[in-house]
């Protein structure tokens, strides 16, 4: 090997612990950021679904209006009383 390569190898070997520590730290940071991003995405999707369900429930309850209908039952009562008398 040339002297430059030998010096480069020695420098790399001397800084190996620090380099490995930096790599582990960067891997840990990337993992944490990835987990936070996934959690934020899951929260956002859940919140959107919850909002749509609540909106549709409000619309459904607004559509259900109470309707009061009065029916004249006198004709049916007369008919039934005519059948019972016969």
C-alpha angles and dihedrals in degrees: 000000000000120000092249091056091048091051091047091051092049091049091049091049091048092053096039096106092050092046092050090048091052091048092051091047092049091048090050092048091049091050093049092048090048093051092048091049092050092047091049091050092049091048092049093050092047092047091049092051091047091051093050092049092049092048092050090048090053091049092047092050091047090052092054101083120171110247119195115203124186118208125197104227096177094102092052092046091051091048094050093046088051091053093048092050094052 
